[in-house]
Amino acid sequence: MWDKINKVQAQVIACMVIIGCSFGLSFWGAINGIPKSAELLINKVTDIALMGAVAWLFTMSKGNGNNLKL
């Protein structure tokens, strides 16, 4: 199974896991509450993870060469 997954698919899967975990952490914090002492740290970690995942996906799509040229 692992030999059929290429590098791009593995990167997309990793980004989706990062995004899913960030939203899971956000929903868990919304339901259970976050202590004030950890709120800033959790917010920053979630922000950095989401920004990194989105930037990673954009750089992957930019490097594919499948862009439309006018």
N, CA, C and O atoms as a GROMACS GRO file, in nm:
protein
  280
    1MET      N    1   0.082  -0.120   0.000
    1MET     CA    2   0.000   0.000   0.000
    1MET      C    3   0.087   0.126   0.000
    1MET      O    4   0.057   0.221  -0.072
    2TRP      N    5   0.193   0.127   0.081
    2TRP     CA    6   0.276   0.247   0.093
    2TRP      C    7   0.354   0.276  -0.034
    2TRP      O    8   0.391   0.391  -0.059
    3ASP      N    9   0.380   0.173  -0.115
    3ASP     CA   10   0.457   0.197  -0.238
    3ASP      C   11   0.374   0.269  -0.344
    3ASP      O   12   0.430   0.322  -0.440
    4LYS      N   13   0.241   0.273  -0.328
    4LYS     CA   14   0.155   0.341  -0.424
    4LYS      C   15   0.135   0.489  -0.391
    4LYS      O   16   0.085   0.566  -0.473
    5ILE      N   17   0.174   0.529  -0.271
    5ILE     CA   18   0.160   0.669  -0.230
    5ILE      C   19   0.288   0.742  -0.269
    5ILE      O   20   0.396   0.708  -0.222
    6ASN      N   21   0.274   0.844  -0.354
    6ASN     CA   22   0.392   0.921  -0.392
    6ASN      C   23   0.411   1.039  -0.298
    6ASN      O   24   0.333   1.057  -0.203
    7LYS      N   25   0.512   1.118  -0.323
    7LYS     CA   26   0.550   1.227  -0.233
    7LYS      C   27   0.441   1.331  -0.220
    7LYS      O   28   0.415   1.380  -0.110
    8VAL      N   29   0.376   1.366  -0.330
    8VAL     CA   30   0.272   1.470  -0.327
    8VAL      C   31   0.153   1.422  -0.246
    8VAL      O   32   0.098   1.499  -0.166
    9GLN      N   33   0.112   1.297  -0.264
    9GLN     CA   34   0.000   1.245  -0.187
    9GLN      C   35   0.033   1.239  -0.040
    9GLN      O   36  -0.054   1.267   0.044
   10ALA      N   37   0.154   1.204  -0.005
   10ALA     CA   38   0.194   1.200   0.136
   10ALA      C   39   0.191   1.340   0.197
   10ALA      O   40   0.152   1.356   0.312
   11GLN      N   41   0.233   1.442   0.120
   11GLN     CA   42   0.230   1.579   0.171
   11GLN      C   43   0.086   1.626   0.189
   11GLN      O   44   0.057   1.696   0.287
   12VAL      N   45  -0.002   1.591   0.098
   12VAL     CA   46  -0.143   1.630   0.112
   12VAL      C   47  -0.205   1.561   0.232
   12VAL      O   48  -0.281   1.623   0.306
   13ILE      N   49  -0.174   1.433   0.252
   13ILE     CA   50  -0.226   1.362   0.369
   13ILE      C   51  -0.174   1.426   0.496
   13ILE      O   52  -0.250   1.442   0.592
   14ALA      N   53  -0.046   1.462   0.501
   14ALA     CA   54   0.011   1.526   0.619
   14ALA      C   55  -0.057   1.660   0.647
   14ALA      O   56  -0.086   1.691   0.762
   15CYS      N   57  -0.082   1.738   0.543
   15CYS     CA   58  -0.151   1.867   0.560
   15CYS      C   59  -0.292   1.848   0.612
   15CYS      O   60  -0.337   1.923   0.697
   16MET      N   61  -0.362   1.748   0.561
   16MET     CA   62  -0.498   1.723   0.606
   16MET      C   63  -0.500   1.677   0.752
   16MET      O   64  -0.591   1.713   0.826
   17VAL      N   65  -0.400   1.599   0.793
   17VAL     CA   66  -0.391   1.558   0.933
   17VAL      C   67  -0.365   1.680   1.022
   17VAL      O   68  -0.425   1.692   1.128
   18ILE      N   69  -0.277   1.769   0.979
   18ILE     CA   70  -0.248   1.891   1.055
   18ILE      C   71  -0.373   1.976   1.069
   18ILE      O   72  -0.404   2.023   1.179
   19ILE      N   73  -0.445   1.996   0.959
   19ILE     CA   74  -0.567   2.077   0.963
   19ILE      C   75  -0.673   2.010   1.049
   19ILE      O   76  -0.740   2.077   1.128
   20GLY      N   77  -0.689   1.880   1.036
   20GLY     CA   78  -0.787   1.807   1.117
   20GLY      C   79  -0.756   1.813   1.265
   20GLY      O   80  -0.846   1.832   1.347
   21CYS      N   81  -0.629   1.798   1.301
   21CYS     CA   82  -0.590   1.806   1.442
   21CYS      C   83  -0.609   1.946   1.497
   21CYS      O   84  -0.647   1.962   1.613
   22SER      N   85  -0.584   2.047   1.418
   22SER     CA   86  -0.604   2.185   1.463
   22SER      C   87  -0.751   2.213   1.491
   22SER      O   88  -0.785   2.273   1.593
   23PHE      N   89  -0.838   2.170   1.399
   23PHE     CA   90  -0.980   2.189   1.422
   23PHE      C   91  -1.031   2.102   1.536
   23PHE      O   92  -1.118   2.144   1.613
   24GLY      N   93  -0.977   1.982   1.549
   24GLY     CA   94  -1.014   1.896   1.662
   24GLY      C   95  -0.976   1.959   1.795
   24GLY      O   96  -1.054   1.954   1.891
   25LEU      N   97  -0.858   2.018   1.802
   25LEU     CA   98  -0.816   2.086   1.923
   25LEU      C   99  -0.904   2.207   1.952
   25LEU      O  100  -0.937   2.234   2.068
   26SER      N  101  -0.944   2.278   1.847
   26SER     CA  102  -1.031   2.394   1.865
   26SER      C  103  -1.169   2.353   1.917
   26SER      O  104  -1.222   2.415   2.009
   27PHE      N  105  -1.226   2.248   1.858
   27PHE     CA  106  -1.357   2.201   1.904
   27PHE      C  107  -1.349   2.144   2.045
   27PHE      O  108  -1.439   2.167   2.126
   28TRP      N  109  -1.241   2.072   2.075
   28TRP     CA  110  -1.224   2.018   2.211
   28TRP      C  111  -1.214   2.132   2.312
   28TRP      O  112  -1.272   2.125   2.420
   29GLY      N  113  -1.141   2.236   2.276
   29GLY     CA  114  -1.128   2.351   2.364
   29GLY      C  115  -1.260   2.426   2.380
   29GLY      O  116  -1.288   2.479   2.487
   30ALA      N  117  -1.340   2.430   2.274
   30ALA     CA  118  -1.470   2.497   2.283
   30ALA      C  119  -1.567   2.420   2.371
   30ALA      O  120  -1.648   2.480   2.442
   31ILE      N  121  -1.560   2.288   2.368
   31ILE     CA  122  -1.652   2.207   2.447
   31ILE      C  123  -1.607   2.196   2.592
   31ILE      O  124  -1.688   2.214   2.684
   32ASN      N  125  -1.480   2.167   2.614
   32ASN     CA  126  -1.429   2.142   2.750
   32ASN      C  127  -1.373   2.266   2.817
   32ASN      O  128  -1.357   2.268   2.939
   33GLY      N  129  -1.343   2.367   2.740
   33GLY     CA  130  -1.282   2.487   2.797
   33GLY      C  131  -1.132   2.475   2.804
   33GLY      O  132  -1.077   2.367   2.821
   34ILE      N  133  -1.067   2.588   2.791
   34ILE     CA  134  -0.921   2.594   2.794
   34ILE      C  135  -0.882   2.681   2.912
   34ILE      O  136  -0.936   2.790   2.930
   35PRO      N  137  -0.788   2.634   2.995
   35PRO     CA  138  -0.741   2.720   3.104
   35PRO      C  139  -0.679   2.848   3.050
   35PRO      O  140  -0.615   2.847   2.945
   36LYS      N  141  -0.696   2.956   3.120
   36LYS     CA  142  -0.643   3.086   3.076
   36LYS      C  143  -0.492   3.083   3.060
   36LYS      O  144  -0.437   3.154   2.976
   37SER      N  145  -0.424   3.002   3.141
   37SER     CA  146  -0.278   2.997   3.132
   37SER      C  147  -0.230   2.930   3.002
   37SER      O  148  -0.120   2.959   2.956
   38ALA      N  149  -0.312   2.843   2.943
   38ALA     CA  150  -0.272   2.772   2.822
   38ALA      C  151  -0.339   2.828   2.696
   38ALA      O  152  -0.307   2.784   2.586
   39GLU      N  153  -0.429   2.921   2.712
   39GLU     CA  154  -0.507   2.970   2.598
   39GLU      C  155  -0.419   3.036   2.492
   39GLU      O  156  -0.436   3.010   2.373
   40LEU      N  157  -0.328   3.120   2.533
   40LEU     CA  158  -0.241   3.190   2.437
   40LEU      C  159  -0.152   3.091   2.362
   40LEU      O  160  -0.134   3.103   2.241
   41LEU      N  161  -0.096   2.994   2.433
   41LEU     CA  162  -0.008   2.896   2.370
   41LEU      C  163  -0.085   2.810   2.270
   41LEU      O  164  -0.036   2.785   2.160
   42ILE      N  165  -0.203   2.765   2.306
   42ILE     CA  166  -0.283   2.682   2.216
   42ILE      C  167  -0.324   2.762   2.093
   42ILE      O  168  -0.322   2.710   1.982
   43ASN      N  169  -0.362   2.888   2.112
   43ASN     CA  170  -0.399   2.972   1.998
   43ASN      C  171  -0.282   2.991   1.902
   43ASN      O  172  -0.300   2.982   1.780
   44LYS      N  173  -0.164   3.016   1.954
   44LYS     CA  174  -0.047   3.038   1.868
   44LYS      C  175  -0.007   2.910   1.795
   44LYS      O  176   0.026   2.915   1.676
   45VAL      N  177  -0.009   2.797   1.863
   45VAL     CA  178   0.027   2.671   1.800
   45VAL      C  179  -0.072   2.637   1.688
   45VAL      O  180  -0.032   2.594   1.580
   46THR      N  181  -0.201   2.658   1.713
   46THR     CA  182  -0.302   2.632   1.612
   46THR      C  183  -0.285   2.727   1.493
   46THR      O  184  -0.294   2.684   1.378
   47ASP      N  185  -0.260   2.855   1.520
   47ASP     CA  186  -0.239   2.951   1.411
   47ASP      C  187  -0.119   2.915   1.325
   47ASP      O  188  -0.127   2.917   1.202
   48ILE      N  189  -0.008   2.882   1.389
   48ILE     CA  190   0.114   2.848   1.315
   48ILE      C  191   0.095   2.720   1.235
   48ILE      O  192   0.140   2.711   1.121
   49ALA      N  193   0.028   2.620   1.294
   49ALA     CA  194   0.006   2.494   1.223
   49ALA      C  195  -0.082   2.513   1.100
   49ALA      O  196  -0.054   2.459   0.994
   50LEU      N  197  -0.190   2.590   1.115
   50LEU     CA  198  -0.279   2.613   1.001
   50LEU      C  199  -0.212   2.695   0.892
   50LEU      O  200  -0.224   2.665   0.774
   51MET      N  201  -0.140   2.800   0.932
   51MET     CA  202  -0.070   2.883   0.834
   51MET      C  203   0.037   2.802   0.761
   51MET      O  204   0.052   2.814   0.640
   52GLY      N  205   0.110   2.720   0.832
   52GLY     CA  206   0.211   2.636   0.771
   52GLY      C  207   0.152   2.535   0.675
   52GLY      O  208   0.208   2.512   0.567
   53ALA      N  209   0.041   2.473   0.712
   53ALA     CA  210  -0.022   2.374   0.625
   53ALA      C  211  -0.075   2.438   0.498
   53ALA      O  212  -0.056   2.385   0.389
   54VAL      N  213  -0.140   2.552   0.511
   54VAL     CA  214  -0.194   2.620   0.393
   54VAL      C  215  -0.080   2.668   0.303
   54VAL      O  216  -0.088   2.656   0.181
   55ALA      N  217   0.025   2.723   0.362
   55ALA     CA  218   0.140   2.768   0.282
   55ALA      C  219   0.207   2.650   0.212
   55ALA      O  220   0.251   2.662   0.098
   56TRP      N  221   0.215   2.538   0.280
   56TRP     CA  222   0.275   2.418   0.222
   56TRP      C  223   0.193   2.371   0.102
   56TRP      O  224   0.249   2.334  -0.001
   57LEU      N  225   0.060   2.372   0.115
   57LEU     CA  226  -0.026   2.332   0.003
   57LEU      C  227  -0.012   2.428  -0.114
   57LEU      O  228  -0.010   2.385  -0.229
   58PHE      N  229  -0.004   2.558  -0.086
   58PHE     CA  230   0.012   2.656  -0.194
   58PHE      C  231   0.145   2.640  -0.265
   58PHE      O  232   0.151   2.649  -0.388
   59THR      N  233   0.252   2.617  -0.192
   59THR     CA  234   0.382   2.600  -0.257
   59THR      C  235   0.387   2.470  -0.338
   59THR      O  236   0.455   2.465  -0.440
   60MET      N  237   0.315   2.366  -0.293
   60MET     CA  238   0.310   2.243  -0.370
   60MET      C  239   0.235   2.265  -0.502
   60MET      O  240   0.278   2.217  -0.607
   61SER      N  241   0.124   2.338  -0.496
   61SER     CA  242   0.047   2.359  -0.618
   61SER      C  243   0.119   2.454  -0.712
   61SER      O  244   0.102   2.444  -0.834
   62LYS      N  245   0.199   2.544  -0.659
   62LYS     CA  246   0.277   2.636  -0.744
   62LYS      C  247   0.387   2.561  -0.818
   62LYS      O  248   0.418   2.595  -0.932
   63GLY      N  249   0.445   2.461  -0.756
   63GLY     CA  250   0.555   2.388  -0.816
   63GLY      C  251   0.513   2.281  -0.914
   63GLY      O  252   0.598   2.226  -0.984
   64ASN      N  253   0.384   2.249  -0.922
   64ASN     CA  254   0.339   2.142  -1.012
   64ASN      C  255   0.349   2.179  -1.158
   64ASN      O  256   0.370   2.091  -1.241
   65GLY      N  257   0.336   2.304  -1.192
   65GLY     CA  258   0.337   2.346  -1.331
   65GLY      C  259   0.203   2.328  -1.400
   65GLY      O  260   0.194   2.337  -1.522
   66ASN      N  261   0.099   2.304  -1.322
   66ASN     CA  262  -0.034   2.286  -1.379
   66ASN      C  263  -0.113   2.416  -1.377
   66ASN      O  264  -0.236   2.414  -1.379
   67ASN      N  265  -0.044   2.527  -1.372
   67ASN     CA  266  -0.112   2.657  -1.365
   67ASN      C  267  -0.166   2.694  -1.502
   67ASN      O  268  -0.109   2.658  -1.606
   68LEU      N  269  -0.276   2.764  -1.500
   68LEU     CA  270  -0.334   2.812  -1.626
   68LEU      C  271  -0.256   2.935  -1.672
   68LEU      O  272  -0.229   3.025  -1.593
   69LYS      N  273  -0.221   2.937  -1.798
   69LYS     CA  274  -0.149   3.050  -1.853
   69LYS      C  275  -0.239   3.122  -1.951
   69LYS      O  276  -0.296   3.061  -2.042
   70LEU      N  277  -0.252   3.251  -1.933
   70LEU     CA  278  -0.337   3.330  -2.021
   70LEU      C  279  -0.259   3.386  -2.137
   70LEU      O  280  -0.315   3.456  -2.221
   0.00000   0.00000   0.00000
